[in-house]
Structures are given as structure tokens and as C-alpha cells.
Amino acid sequence: MTMVSTPRLEVKNLSVTFTGVTVLKNAHLKLMPGEIHALVGQNGSGKSTLIKLISGVYKADSGGEVYVDGKRIGTPVHTASLHEQGLAFVHQDLGLVPDLTVRENVRVGRHATFGFTGMINKKKDARATREAFDFLGVDIKPETKVADLVPSERVAVAIARALQERNLGSGVIVFDESSRAIPPDALEEFYGHIRLLASQGTSVLFVSHNLREVLKIADRVTVLRNGSVVEMGAPTSDLDEAGITRLVLGKDGELGDYVRSMPSEIREGGFTLTNVAGGRAFGLSNTIRRGEVVGYTGNVDSGFSSVGPLIAGVHPGGGEIYVDSKKIKRPKHSSLPMVRAGVAFIPQDRHYLGLATELTVQENVTLPHLRTKGKPWWTGLAWQRRETETVLAKYEVTPPDRKAAVSTFSGGNQQKVLMGKWLLEQPAVLILDDPTQAVDVGARSAVLRAARQAAVDGSAVVLCSAEVDDLAAICDRIHIMEGGIVVRTLQQPMTADDILAATYDIAKGSIT
């Protein structure tokens, strides 16, 4: 007789309604002990809502139930008792305070104290911290400031905080887009921690936009679409990236071949680099002609990640840059001359460098264009409303509310706003730095289509990315970097596998 294990976490019929609109409908989820279970879906599909219901941030509509190890914990879930109920959460920013010590971060809210005085017992807290680190196999001194840790160590601190005072192999840990805070060179160690937790019997709920990552680490996957679960617990061994994409979008969502479906005409003028150097890149000499898309890529240490901010004038550097044969003077601490020359830059960090998230969509979209479209004595409201509504419709931003603060939108819709902001007027040059980072598959396609369309309309487009599928989808040629310099150039026709193979071989030294 086969014994059926009790689910570690089970969600039944969870729904939530805000101001008459149902944003999550009868959601169900089941995690077994020791499994890594991924939760995926587009921005706005209900993933964040479901996590907030499980963590007690939101209260579910009547009829929903949450169980841990077969015990009903009720809704709303009481946030103060999450730890005792066996639930722990590691959020996308890791939730650490850099100016506090490792001990203080790990033990926050659970400090050992001296009797009636209530003073913190630092020795007991340090011992509990070391015990959590011993399980993870890392050696971090409890009195070290978090600000002084490398990224992989910060991840260990966040996981140790979730693990403390937990019976070995018990409970559920939810990683809510946590990999977004981790640089590529620290991801393997992060995955190793997750696999270790699962191997001991702890269940892991892994929320991610990165479908390749999901296939790499998860045992099963649950897919949300439009507030409903459309697939629960499908084995990842039976799926590929295209298969999950079809579930997420409800259709064949593979990236299109935009080079062939959106052919562009090479035009006069463009963007010329002559011996440009800065950051980890040097000796960049290239001309990106109007009407073409040129990519830069490489491995983590190749220097390609310096290219976008460098050639956009965000980071200082040497060499010469020309837009339509006109040399651009670049002050050390200002990108304004580049902007005035018609160079638009889509930065990797949209929150701090690309958008003023507390301002409205309309304010963000129109801000760079006040000088050209407004008047010295009056910025004008009619054109701002008209242009913003055009952006909302063109890029299918949801909700289409020009007066809403950008901070209230999902990551994918924020990226669409950022693209619309800079493509409102046709730029001479469009530079994109990893533009599809942490956006869902639907928004990813929209961003790449917009970039290719910019080339069709006459811009010179530069894409700096490690996403080989993105590069193959829109680039006419791609420069592969190693050691800070371009060492090989690929031309269309090429596939994502061609780019990956060339990058890997160069890194291994087998291509010269």
C-alpha cells in the first residue's frame, strides 16, 4: 500500500475582490514536502495577490482556506504567527538593513533577551545566527555589517533569517522574485541554497518571471493567468520554455523573429564610436547605422554590461562619440548633451534611473519633452494628455490610467511606460541596457517589438543584453566581448544557440 504524503502547503479556493473587481478567483495550490514549486504568470496575473494572501497582507474573500501540514491556519493569515505556522518569506529586495549587523538582521523580531530587563542577549543571538549559517554551509561573522557583504552572503543572511529556530526539514519558504536582487555570478550559490533546503524536506515556493530559471530549479510549476490558476503542479520535466509561455499567455508566446518580420531599411547617418573606453570596456569603435539594431553581449566578466551607460553618456569615459557625424561633447557628470543630440537611454534599473515612480504616468511620459512641446510660460496640458493616452494605447499599458502613480503598476507595465517615454519623439539613437530584466513574457515581446520598430522608423538601436533570445530576435549583428573588448561579431542569420555557443567558446578560449 502506497502512503500518500500530506501536502506541506495547500491553498483552496482563495479569492479576493477589491472595489467590486475580482483580482484572484478560486486559486488553488499544493506543495509537497521537499519540493521546489514555481509560481509563474504575467504581471497582473495574480501572483503577488496570492503571495500577499498567504502572508497575511491581504484578507481573502469568504470560502478560501490555507493549510500547513494538514492544519487549517485560517484567513486572514495572522502575520505575527507566520513563523510558528511554518511559513517564511524572502522578498525580492531581500529585506535587509545594510547599516545593521548580520546578527541584527537575522534576529530582528526574535531577539533573545535578559529576563525582566528586556535587554538583548547578543551572545545567544550570535549563537542562533551561527547555527543557521552552519546549516547553509557558509561562514559569516555575526557582527559584520550587511553593507560589507558580497551579494551571495547577503542572500545567505536573508535565508538564515527565514530558517532560524525551525525544525530541520520542516516548513515552507517562499522566494518572491528573490533572484532579481542577485547578480548573475551569485545565482548558482543561491540555487544551491534552495536545493539544500529542499533536500532536507523543506518546501520551496519559487516565484519568478525567468522561465529558464524555473525550468532549471523547479520540480513542478503552477501557472496563473488573469487571476485564475490555469495549470497546477505541472512537472517541469514535461515542459520547455515555449510550453510554459503558452500556458502563461494562453497562446504561442515564443519570441518572434522580428528581424525578418519587421525588416528595416539602412539610412544615412547613425551613431559612431571611436576608441570609447570606460568602466570595464575599452577600445569600442563601431558605427551603428540608422535603421539597424546592433547588440553587445558576453559573459558576466566580459565588460559588455559597461557599454550601455558608457555610450549613453551616463558614465564618464574617453574616446569620441558622433551622432549623424556631429561630435558630441560629453561633460563628466552630465548626459544632457547626449539627450539633446537625440540619444535615448533605457537603463537596466528602471526604478532609480529610468522613472520617477511616485509621479504619474503622464508626468513621466511628458517630462523629457516639455522643452520641445511646451512653452516657456506654459507647459500645456492638452498635448500631455493626448500623447500619454497614445503611449498607453500603443504599448497596451494596464491599467490605462494616465493619472495613476507609476509605482502602482507592475514591472512589465512600468517598462512599457519607460519605452513610451523615450519613443514619444523619434530618437536618433536608442540604447537599451538589459530592457527585459524582470518583466513577464508578454511585456518582453512588447519591449522587443518596440525596439525593432524604432529601427524600422529610422533610429540607430543598440541592445546590451545577456539574453541571447532577445538578441537573436531583433539584432542585425552582435558584438561579443571578452576582457573588455569586442572579440567577435556575428551577423544575421543567427540563432540564440549560435550566440550562446560563440560566447561560451570565447570565454573558454577556443575561439580567437
C-alpha positions, 0 to 999 in steps of 0.5 A: 500500500502506497502512503500518500504524503500530506501536502506541506502547503495547500491553498483552496479556493482563495479569492479576493475582490477589491472595489467590486473587481475580482483580482484572484478567483478560486486559486488553488495550490499544493506543495509537497514536502521537499519540493521546489514549486514555481509560481509563474504568470504575467504581471497582473496575473495574480501572483503577488495577490496570492503571495500577499494572501498567504502572508497575511497582507491581504484578507481573502474573500469568504470560502478560501482556506490555507493549510500547513501540514494538514492544519487549517491556519485560517484567513486572514493569515495572522502575520505575527504567527507566520513563523510558528505556522511554518511559513517564511518569506524572502522578498525580492529586495531581500529585506535587509538593513545594510547599516545593521549587523548580520546578527541584527538582521537575522534576529530582528523580531526574535531577539533573545533577551535578559529576563525582566530587563528586556535587554538583548542577549547578543551572545545567544543571538550570535549563537542562533545566527551561527547555527543557521549559517552552519546549516547553509554551509557558509561562514559569516561573522555575526557582527559584520555589517550587511553593507560589507557583504558580497551579494551571495552572503547577503542572500545567505543572511536573508535565508538564515533569517527565514530558517532560524529556530525551525525544525530541520526539514520542516516548513515552507519558504517562499522566494518572491522574485528573490533572484532579481536582487542577485547578480548573475555570478551569485545565482548558482550559490543561491540555487544551491541554497534552495536545493539544500533546503529542499533536500532536507524536506523543506518546501520551496515556493519559487516565484519568478518571471525567468522561465529558464530559471524555473525550468532549471530549479523547479520540480513542478510549476503552477501557472496563473493567468488573469487571476485564475490558476490555469495549470497546477503542479505541472512537472517541469520535466514535461515542459520547455520554455515555449510550453510554459509561455503558452500556458502563461499567455494562453497562446504561442508566446515564443519570441518572434523573429522580428528581424525578418518580420519587421525588416528595416531599411539602412539610412544615412547617418547613425551613431559612431564610436571611436576608441570609447573606453570606460568602466570595464570596456575599452577600445569600442569603435563601431558605427551603428547605422540608422535603421539597424539594431546592433547588440553587445553581449558576453559573459558576466566578466566580459565588460559588455554590461559597461557599454550601455551607460558608457555610450549613453553618456551616463558614465564618464569615459574617453574616446569620441562619440558622433551622432549623424557625424556631429561630435558630441561633447560629453561633460563628466557628470552630465548626459544632457548633451547626449539627450539633446543630440537625440540619444535615448537611454533605457537603463537596466534599473528602471526604478532609480534611473529610468522613472520617477515612480511616485509621479504619474504616468503622464508626468513621466511620459511628458517630462523629457519633452516639455522643452520641445512641446511646451512653452516657456510660460506654459507647459500645456496640458492638452498635448500631455494628455493626448500623447500619454493616452497614445503611449498607453494605447500603443504599448497596451499599458494596464491599467490605462490610467494616465493619472495613476502613480507609476509605482502602482503598476507592475514591472512589465507595465512600468517598462512599457511606460519607460519605452513610451517615454523615450519613443514619444519623439523619434530618437536618433539613437536608442540604447537599451541596457538589459530592457527585459530584466524582470518583466513577464513574457508578454511585456518582453515581446512588447519591449522587443517589438518596440525596439525593432520598430524604432529601427524600422522608423529610422533610429540607430538601436543598440541592445546590451543584453545577456539574453541571447533570445532577445538578441537573436530576435531583433539584432542585425549583428552582435558584438561579443566581448571578452576582457573588455573588448569586442572579440567577435561579431556575428551577423544575421542569420543567427540563432540564440544557440549560435550566440550562446555557443560563440560566447561560451567558446570565447570565454573558454578560449577556443575561439580567437 
